[in-house]
Amino acid sequence: MSLSAPNPVPRHTHVAPLLARAAGRALVYLWVLPTTSLGLLFLPLALLSRRGGARVVDGVLELHGGAVALFLRRCTLLRGGASAMTLGHVVLGRDEQLLELTRDHERVHVRQCERWGPLFIPAYLLASVLVKLRGGRPYEDNPFEREAYGRG
């Protein structure tokens, strides 16, 4: 009678789920790529700014400062501008502190972008228009924002 340890689980049984997950994530990034591409247009603006910067946090590129901050202050429909904005897997922020403060909220928008893909921006804008036509507040009553504020 042998008292040797049982054979270990074959390696391929560990690798297959990892490969399937990686392939799934790759497809998600491809689905969101049109929206992410818009966010990537801000990358040189963040990197070339003296007070700007970029970093990846949990698979999301966060950009801040310089022309990115100017865009958020002056080129959104919000009174006083936006603190942050999600474009696919890119989050624009006025500065590092605001990126930190808005991270949970913006990650909800990242997940929304992953669901809606290239339809996210048109769906978001259409939702705001419909809310406005019904007498609501286009930002605060937008269902995408309500979800983000509810969870973020």
N, C-alpha and C positions, 0 to 999 in steps of 0.2 A: 504494500500500500504506500502510495506516494503522498507526501504532505506538501507538495509544491503549490505555490499560489496559482489561482486560475489565470488563464490567458487574459491580458488586457483587452479592452474594447478596441477593435481595429480603428486605425487613424481615420479612414475615409468616412466613418460615421460621424466624426466631429467636424470634418471639413465641409461636407455637403451643406449643412445648415448655414454655415458662415458664408459660403459662396452664394447661396440663395439670398441671404440678407443683403450682401454687398451688391448683387445684381438688382435687387429691388430698390435699394437706395440710389443706385446709378440711374435707374429709370425715373425715379422721382426728380432727381436733379435735372435730367433731360426735359421732363415735363414742365418744369419751372423755368428752364433756361431762357425763354423769350423775356420773361419779366426780370430775371436776374441780370440779363444783358443790359437792361436799362440802368440798373443800379451800378453795374461795372463801369458805366460811362463816368461816374463820379470818382473812380479810383485815382486817376492822375491828379484830379483837383485836391484830393485829400493828401496825397503823397507829396505834392509840390508846395503845399502850404507850410509855412513855418510852424503854425500851431495845429496842423492837421495830423492825421495818422490813420492807420489801418491795423486791424488784427482779426484773427479768426477765433470765434468763441462758439463751441459746440457746433461746428460745421457751418456757421454763418459768418460772413465777412462784415465786420462793423467798420464804418468809415466816419470820420468826424473832422470838424474844424475847417477853417478857411472858407473856400467857396461853397463847401457842403453846408456849413452853418449859414452862410449868406442865402443860399437857395432855400433852406428850411425857414428862415426868418421872412423872406420876401416873396417867395414864389409858390406859396400854398394858399389855399382859400380860407385858412383859419386866421381869425383876428389875432395878431401878434405872432403868427407863424406856428410852425410845428416844432416840437422838441426832438422828434425822431420820425422816421418813415421807413417802411419796409417795402423793398422791391425784390421779391423772390427770396433768394438766399443772401441778400445784401441789406443791411440796415444802415441808414444814414442817421447821424446824430449831430447835434450842434457841438457837443463836446463829450469827453469821456464820462463825466459825471452823469450827464443826461442819458447816455447809452446805458449806464449801469441802472439808473432809476427806472428806465422804460423797458428794460430787457424782457421781463415777463410778458408785458403787454405786446411788445413787438414780436415775441416768439409765437404768440397766438396768431398774429398776421402771417408769420412764416408758414405755420401749419395750414392756414387758409390758402395761401399761395400754393402749397403742395397739393391741396385738394382741387383747386380751381385751375391751376396751371396758367396757360396764356389767357384764360378768360377772367382771371382775378381782377385786373384793372378795369376792364369794361363792366364787370359785374358790380364792383365797388362803386364806380361812378353812376351806373344805372340805379343802384340802390339809393344813392344820395339824391338823385333826381326824383325818384318816386316818393321818397320821404318828403322832400320839399313840396312836391305837387299835392301831397296829402296834408300839408300844413305843419309838418314836423321840422325838426332841426336837422339839416343834411349831414352834419358830422355826428352829433351826439346820439341821434336816433337811427343812424345807419346800422343795420343788423351786424355788419362786420365789426364795427366799433363796439357795439353792445356786447358781442361775444368776447372781444378782447378785454374790455373793462370788467366783464363779469369773471373772467378767469385770470386776467393779468394783474 
